[in-house]
């Protein structure tokens, strides 16, 4: 039977709070509510159970007591409500109040499925908690992006930060041939555009490394003045971002033209902690690098033969998969010796299909290579990437072979030694402030 309500008056001292109320008050929320009551009076009515337990209006009751109210209007049910009915009413009435969710109480006293039935979007509530975390400092403010196992590069904040990095003049596609030069121009056109029509119509898909992912990796797993090694350097972005974050970077790169382009790009941007690149095959060049010197590794190896970068016989992208894995394992074992104890490796990869359309299990093979080399497998992260032409390709790809279009990368984190000791060495995460403009354009 539906509950019937009536409005009555109560002495304010007779009212008591609901002990399972899952909303916490914020100072700002109470201040704003107080101003509203002073200017507009009591436009809303406190909802109570028959026994004077407040179900909706805890913040209002607190402020009204501060303002000296003696008697208040209340909404009262026609019968004493049971605990389950009280819980539902509390959730429904407190979705938009001067506070934030107390997740410990929600978890202890409420059923998640019932919360959703009662109209509380749990995921949305969690996002709200993130924004209110620690007195208004969000996880994004503290860590660039929330340190979850899924990172979303499609978010407006991520794209705005990427734009801020690219505006520094990073040209990571230079040195990778005419195709990448053209793609890079398209990408910069899109990222620097202020016209939404241009941003939505210009699509560039390339393996150019995301500078925000680079920033996140360095910020989370290294500290200022650390020495970074990158055995598959590719373009300039990881070196330049390292320099801007006051890290010392050494990148190993097979192609001379790429190293030359990287150095020229770095000279245009970097003023301190100038990045260094060495020309040569990592499997050989690592033998010339000092052992136990480096504090962190960030790299993105060739995805087997997905992209062929050169016709050099030592280029991994030219090798059949079994030979590729053999050489790949050798490089990872040598990398282990170059790193200090209690240091992190961030390895960005993706699955690759063979000529029959089946996956090689490159991610699994990579994990095996690191474990065989002596590393510990520490974090698994998925990076959701921009859709690009995925929407155009999905219909044909799925219809013809039931293959889903891949729109993510795998970010694997390994540790040499003990992860807790490595984190202790790094101390608190320090985020560099960037001049992020036009964030509204990305979030509309």
C-alpha positions as CSV (number, residue, x, y, z in Angstrom):
1,X,0.0,0.0,0.0
2,X,1.3,3.4,-1.0
3,X,2.5,5.6,1.9
4,X,0.3,8.7,2.5
5,X,2.0,11.9,3.7
6,X,0.8,14.9,5.6
7,X,2.4,18.1,6.7
8,X,2.7,18.8,10.4
9,X,4.7,21.1,12.7
10,X,7.4,19.7,15.0
11,X,9.6,21.2,17.7
12,X,13.0,21.2,16.1
13,X,14.6,19.6,19.2
14,X,12.3,16.5,18.8
15,X,13.8,15.6,15.5
16,X,16.7,13.1,15.3
17,X,19.0,12.0,12.5
18,X,18.8,8.7,10.7
19,X,21.9,6.6,11.9
20,X,22.2,5.0,8.4
21,X,22.1,8.2,6.5
22,X,24.7,7.7,3.7
23,X,25.2,11.4,2.9
24,X,28.0,13.5,4.4
25,X,27.9,17.3,4.6
26,X,30.5,19.5,3.0
27,X,31.3,22.9,4.4
28,X,30.6,24.5,1.1
29,X,27.2,22.8,0.8
30,X,26.2,23.8,4.3
31,X,27.3,27.4,3.6
32,X,25.3,27.6,0.4
33,X,22.2,26.1,2.1
34,X,22.5,28.6,4.9
35,X,22.6,31.5,2.5
36,X,19.6,30.0,0.7
37,X,17.6,29.8,3.9
38,X,18.5,33.3,4.9
39,X,17.5,34.8,1.5
40,X,14.6,32.6,0.5
41,X,13.3,31.0,3.7
42,X,12.4,27.3,4.1
43,X,11.0,26.4,0.6
44,X,11.5,22.6,1.2
45,X,10.0,20.5,3.9
46,X,12.0,18.0,6.0
47,X,10.8,14.4,5.7
48,X,10.6,12.3,8.8
49,X,9.4,8.9,9.9
50,X,6.5,8.6,12.4
51,X,9.1,8.4,15.2
52,X,10.6,11.8,14.3
53,X,13.7,10.2,12.6
54,X,14.7,12.5,9.7
55,X,14.8,10.8,6.3
56,X,15.3,13.7,4.1
57,X,16.7,17.1,5.2
58,X,19.6,16.3,7.5
59,X,21.7,19.2,6.2
60,X,18.6,21.5,6.3
61,X,18.0,20.5,9.9
62,X,21.6,21.2,10.8
63,X,21.5,24.7,9.3
64,X,18.1,25.6,10.7
65,X,19.4,24.8,14.2
66,X,22.3,27.1,13.5
67,X,19.9,29.9,12.4
68,X,17.8,29.5,15.6
69,X,14.7,27.8,14.2
70,X,12.5,26.5,17.1
71,X,9.6,24.9,15.1
72,X,9.7,23.5,11.5
73,X,7.2,22.1,9.0
74,X,7.7,18.3,8.4
75,X,6.3,15.7,6.1
76,X,5.1,12.7,8.1
77,X,3.9,9.3,6.9
78,X,0.6,7.8,7.9
79,X,2.3,4.9,9.6
80,X,5.7,3.9,11.1
81,X,8.0,2.9,8.3
82,X,10.2,-0.2,8.5
83,X,14.0,0.0,8.0
84,X,13.8,-1.1,4.3
85,X,11.3,1.6,3.5
86,X,13.4,4.2,5.4
87,X,16.5,3.2,3.3
88,X,14.7,3.6,0.0
89,X,13.3,7.0,1.0
90,X,16.7,8.2,2.2
91,X,18.3,7.3,-1.1
92,X,15.6,8.8,-3.2
93,X,15.4,12.0,-1.2
94,X,19.1,12.6,-0.7
95,X,20.3,12.3,-4.4
96,X,20.7,16.1,-4.6
97,X,21.7,17.5,-1.2
98,X,24.4,19.5,0.3
99,X,26.8,16.7,0.8
100,X,28.5,13.6,-0.6
101,X,28.0,9.9,-0.4
102,X,29.5,8.0,2.5
103,X,30.5,4.9,0.7
104,X,31.4,3.0,3.8
105,X,27.8,3.3,5.0
106,X,26.4,2.5,1.6
107,X,28.5,-0.6,1.4
108,X,27.7,-1.7,5.0
109,X,24.0,-1.0,5.1
110,X,22.6,-1.0,1.6
111,X,22.3,-3.5,-1.3
112,X,23.8,-2.3,-4.6
113,X,21.0,-3.6,-6.7
114,X,18.4,-2.0,-4.5
115,X,20.3,1.3,-4.7
116,X,20.0,1.2,-8.5
117,X,16.3,0.3,-8.3
118,X,15.8,3.3,-6.0
119,X,17.3,5.7,-8.6
120,X,20.9,6.0,-7.4
121,X,23.4,5.7,-10.3
122,X,26.2,4.1,-8.3
123,X,28.8,4.9,-11.0
124,X,27.7,8.5,-11.1
125,X,27.9,8.7,-7.3
126,X,31.4,7.4,-7.4
127,X,32.4,10.0,-10.0
128,X,30.9,12.6,-7.6
129,X,33.0,11.2,-4.8
130,X,36.1,11.5,-7.0
131,X,35.3,15.2,-7.6
132,X,34.8,15.8,-3.8
133,X,37.8,13.7,-2.7
134,X,39.8,15.1,0.1
135,X,38.3,18.5,0.5
136,X,37.8,19.3,-3.2
137,X,41.0,17.8,-4.6
138,X,40.0,15.2,-7.1
139,X,41.9,12.1,-8.1
140,X,42.4,13.7,-11.5
141,X,44.0,16.7,-9.8
142,X,46.3,14.5,-7.7
143,X,47.3,12.0,-10.4
144,X,46.5,13.6,-13.8
145,X,43.9,10.9,-14.3
146,X,42.3,8.5,-11.8
147,X,44.7,5.6,-11.0
148,X,42.3,2.9,-12.2
149,X,43.0,-0.2,-14.4
150,X,41.2,1.5,-17.3
151,X,42.4,4.9,-18.6
152,X,40.3,6.8,-21.1
153,X,42.1,8.9,-23.7
154,X,38.8,9.9,-25.2
155,X,37.9,12.1,-22.3
156,X,37.8,15.9,-22.9
157,X,40.3,16.5,-20.1
158,X,42.7,14.0,-21.5
159,X,42.4,15.5,-25.0
160,X,42.9,19.0,-23.7
161,X,46.0,17.9,-21.9
162,X,47.3,16.2,-25.1
163,X,46.7,19.4,-27.0
164,X,48.7,21.4,-24.4
165,X,51.6,19.0,-24.9
166,X,51.4,19.1,-28.7
167,X,51.3,22.9,-28.6
168,X,54.9,22.8,-27.2
169,X,55.9,21.7,-30.7
170,X,56.2,17.9,-30.4
171,X,56.5,16.3,-33.9
172,X,57.0,12.7,-33.1
173,X,56.0,11.6,-36.6
174,X,58.9,13.4,-38.2
175,X,61.6,10.9,-39.3
176,X,59.1,8.1,-39.9
177,X,58.6,8.6,-43.6
178,X,56.1,10.5,-45.8
179,X,53.1,8.6,-44.5
180,X,53.8,9.5,-40.9
181,X,54.6,13.1,-41.9
182,X,51.2,13.5,-43.5
183,X,49.4,11.7,-40.7
184,X,51.2,13.9,-38.2
185,X,50.0,17.1,-40.0
186,X,46.4,15.8,-39.9
187,X,46.7,14.9,-36.2
188,X,48.1,18.3,-35.3
189,X,45.3,20.0,-37.4
190,X,42.7,18.1,-35.4
191,X,44.3,18.6,-32.0
192,X,45.0,22.3,-32.5
193,X,41.6,23.0,-34.1
194,X,39.1,25.3,-32.4
195,X,36.3,24.6,-34.8
196,X,34.4,21.5,-33.7
197,X,33.5,20.6,-37.3
198,X,37.3,20.3,-38.1
199,X,37.9,18.3,-34.9
200,X,35.1,15.9,-35.7
201,X,35.9,15.5,-39.4
202,X,39.7,15.2,-39.4
203,X,40.8,11.7,-38.3
204,X,44.4,10.6,-37.9
205,X,45.3,7.1,-36.9
206,X,48.9,6.3,-36.2
207,X,51.2,4.6,-33.7
208,X,52.6,8.0,-32.6
209,X,52.9,7.8,-28.8
210,X,50.3,9.7,-26.7
211,X,52.2,12.4,-24.7
212,X,49.6,12.2,-21.9
213,X,50.1,8.5,-21.5
214,X,53.8,9.3,-21.4
215,X,53.3,12.0,-18.8
216,X,51.1,9.6,-16.7
217,X,53.7,6.9,-16.8
218,X,56.6,9.1,-15.8
219,X,54.6,10.9,-13.1
220,X,53.3,7.7,-11.5
221,X,56.4,5.5,-11.8
222,X,59.4,7.8,-11.6
223,X,60.5,11.1,-10.0
224,X,62.4,14.2,-11.0
225,X,66.0,13.6,-12.0
226,X,65.5,9.9,-12.5
227,X,67.3,8.2,-15.4
228,X,64.8,6.7,-17.9
229,X,65.8,4.1,-20.5
230,X,63.7,3.3,-23.6
231,X,65.0,0.4,-25.8
232,X,62.4,1.1,-28.6
233,X,62.5,4.9,-28.8
234,X,60.8,5.6,-32.1
235,X,59.8,9.2,-32.3
236,X,60.7,12.2,-30.1
237,X,57.7,12.3,-27.7
238,X,58.9,10.1,-24.8
239,X,62.3,11.9,-24.7
240,X,60.7,15.4,-24.9
241,X,58.1,14.7,-22.2
242,X,60.8,13.2,-20.0
243,X,62.9,16.4,-20.4
244,X,59.9,18.7,-19.6
245,X,59.3,16.6,-16.5
246,X,62.9,17.0,-15.4
247,X,63.8,13.3,-16.1
248,X,67.0,12.2,-17.9
249,X,66.2,10.1,-20.9
250,X,68.1,7.6,-23.0
251,X,66.4,6.2,-26.1
252,X,67.8,3.5,-28.3
253,X,66.6,3.6,-31.9
254,X,67.6,1.6,-35.0
255,X,67.1,4.2,-37.6
256,X,69.5,7.1,-38.0
257,X,67.0,9.3,-39.8
258,X,64.7,9.0,-36.8
259,X,67.3,9.8,-34.3
260,X,68.3,12.9,-36.3
261,X,64.7,14.1,-36.4
262,X,64.3,13.5,-32.7
263,X,67.3,15.5,-31.8
264,X,66.2,18.4,-34.0
265,X,62.7,18.4,-32.4
266,X,64.2,18.2,-28.9
267,X,66.5,21.2,-29.6
268,X,63.4,23.3,-30.5
269,X,61.7,22.5,-27.2
270,X,64.0,21.3,-24.4
271,X,66.2,23.5,-22.2
272,X,67.1,21.2,-19.3
273,X,67.6,17.5,-18.9
274,X,68.2,17.2,-22.7
275,X,67.1,13.8,-24.0
276,X,69.7,11.5,-25.6
277,X,69.2,9.0,-28.3
278,X,71.6,6.3,-29.4
279,X,71.6,4.8,-32.9
280,X,71.6,1.0,-33.1
281,X,69.7,-2.3,-32.6
282,X,68.7,-2.6,-28.9
283,X,69.9,-6.2,-28.7
284,X,73.4,-5.0,-29.5
285,X,73.3,-1.4,-28.2
286,X,72.2,-2.4,-24.7
287,X,75.5,-4.2,-24.3
288,X,77.2,-0.8,-24.4
289,X,74.9,0.7,-21.7
290,X,75.9,0.8,-18.1
291,X,74.3,-1.7,-15.7
292,X,72.2,-0.7,-12.7
293,X,72.1,2.9,-13.9
294,X,68.4,3.5,-14.7
295,X,65.5,4.3,-12.4
296,X,62.6,3.5,-14.8
297,X,61.8,2.2,-18.2
298,X,59.1,3.4,-20.5
299,X,58.9,1.8,-24.0
300,X,56.6,0.8,-26.8
301,X,58.1,-2.0,-28.9
302,X,57.1,-3.0,-32.4
303,X,53.8,-5.0,-32.4
304,X,55.5,-7.9,-34.2
305,X,55.0,-7.2,-37.9
306,X,51.9,-5.0,-37.6
307,X,53.9,-2.1,-38.8
308,X,57.2,-2.5,-40.7
309,X,59.5,0.4,-39.8
310,X,62.5,-0.3,-42.1
311,X,64.1,-2.9,-44.3
312,X,67.0,-3.4,-41.8
313,X,67.5,-7.1,-41.0
314,X,67.9,-6.3,-37.3
315,X,64.5,-4.5,-37.2
316,X,62.2,-6.6,-35.1
317,X,59.2,-5.7,-37.3
318,X,60.9,-7.6,-40.2
319,X,61.2,-10.9,-38.4
320,X,58.9,-13.9,-38.4
321,X,57.1,-14.1,-35.1
322,X,59.2,-16.9,-33.5
323,X,62.4,-15.1,-34.3
324,X,60.8,-11.8,-33.1
325,X,60.0,-13.3,-29.7
326,X,63.5,-14.8,-29.4
327,X,65.2,-11.5,-30.0
328,X,62.5,-9.6,-27.9
329,X,63.3,-11.9,-24.9
330,X,67.0,-11.2,-25.3
331,X,66.4,-7.5,-25.2
332,X,64.1,-7.7,-22.1
333,X,66.7,-9.8,-20.3
334,X,69.4,-7.2,-21.0
335,X,67.1,-4.5,-19.9
336,X,66.8,-6.1,-16.5
337,X,70.5,-5.6,-15.9
338,X,70.3,-1.9,-16.8
339,X,67.8,-1.1,-14.2
340,X,68.4,-0.5,-10.5
341,X,66.7,-2.6,-7.9
342,X,63.1,-1.6,-7.0
343,X,62.3,0.2,-10.2
344,X,59.3,0.1,-12.6
345,X,58.9,-0.7,-16.2
346,X,55.9,0.6,-18.2
347,X,55.4,-1.3,-21.5
348,X,52.8,-0.2,-24.0
349,X,51.7,-2.9,-26.4
350,X,48.7,-4.4,-28.2
351,X,47.6,-7.7,-29.6
352,X,48.5,-8.6,-33.2
353,X,46.9,-11.0,-35.7
354,X,48.8,-13.4,-37.8
355,X,48.1,-13.9,-41.5
356,X,45.2,-16.3,-40.7
357,X,43.5,-13.6,-38.6
358,X,44.2,-15.2,-35.2
359,X,46.0,-13.4,-32.4
360,X,49.6,-14.3,-31.7
361,X,49.0,-13.8,-27.9
362,X,51.6,-11.0,-28.0
363,X,50.5,-9.7,-24.6
364,X,50.8,-13.1,-23.0
365,X,54.2,-13.7,-24.6
366,X,55.4,-10.3,-23.4
367,X,54.4,-11.1,-19.8
368,X,56.3,-14.4,-20.1
369,X,59.4,-12.7,-21.4
370,X,59.4,-10.3,-18.5
371,X,58.8,-13.0,-15.9
372,X,61.6,-15.1,-17.5
373,X,63.9,-12.1,-17.2
374,X,63.3,-11.8,-13.5
375,X,60.7,-9.0,-13.4
376,X,57.5,-9.2,-11.4
377,X,54.2,-8.5,-13.1
378,X,52.7,-5.5,-11.2
379,X,49.9,-3.7,-12.9
380,X,47.6,-4.3,-15.9
381,X,46.1,-1.2,-17.5
382,X,43.9,-0.8,-20.5
383,X,44.1,2.5,-22.4
384,X,40.9,3.3,-24.3
385,X,42.0,5.2,-27.4
386,X,40.2,7.5,-29.9
387,X,37.9,5.7,-32.2
388,X,39.4,7.2,-35.4
389,X,38.1,5.2,-38.3
390,X,36.9,2.3,-36.1
391,X,33.3,3.2,-36.7
392,X,33.8,3.0,-40.5
393,X,35.7,-0.3,-40.3
394,X,33.6,-2.1,-37.7
395,X,30.7,-3.1,-40.0
396,X,32.8,-4.7,-42.7
397,X,35.4,-6.3,-40.3
398,X,32.7,-7.8,-38.0
399,X,30.4,-9.0,-40.8
400,X,33.1,-10.7,-42.8
401,X,35.0,-12.4,-39.9
402,X,33.3,-11.5,-36.6
403,X,36.4,-9.7,-35.6
404,X,35.9,-6.8,-33.2
405,X,37.8,-3.6,-34.0
406,X,40.5,-3.0,-31.3
407,X,40.2,0.5,-29.7
408,X,42.6,0.1,-26.8
409,X,46.2,-0.5,-25.9
410,X,47.6,-2.7,-23.2
411,X,49.8,-0.9,-20.7
412,X,51.7,-3.4,-18.6
413,X,53.7,-2.4,-15.5
414,X,56.5,-4.6,-14.2
415,X,58.8,-4.1,-11.3
416,X,62.4,-5.2,-10.7
417,X,62.4,-6.1,-7.1
418,X,59.7,-5.0,-4.7
419,X,56.8,-2.7,-5.7
420,X,56.3,-1.2,-2.3
421,X,60.0,-0.4,-1.9
422,X,59.9,1.2,-5.4
423,X,56.9,3.3,-4.5
424,X,58.6,4.3,-1.2
425,X,61.6,5.6,-3.1
426,X,59.3,7.7,-5.4
427,X,57.4,9.4,-2.5
428,X,54.3,11.5,-3.3
429,X,53.1,11.8,-6.9
430,X,54.0,15.3,-8.2
431,X,51.9,16.5,-11.2
432,X,53.3,19.2,-13.5
433,X,50.9,22.1,-14.2
434,X,50.2,22.6,-17.9
435,X,48.6,25.5,-19.6
436,X,45.5,23.8,-20.7
437,X,43.4,25.9,-23.0
438,X,40.1,25.4,-24.8
439,X,39.0,22.6,-22.5
440,X,35.4,23.5,-23.1
441,X,35.7,22.8,-26.8
442,X,36.7,19.2,-26.0
443,X,34.0,18.6,-23.4
444,X,31.0,20.0,-25.2
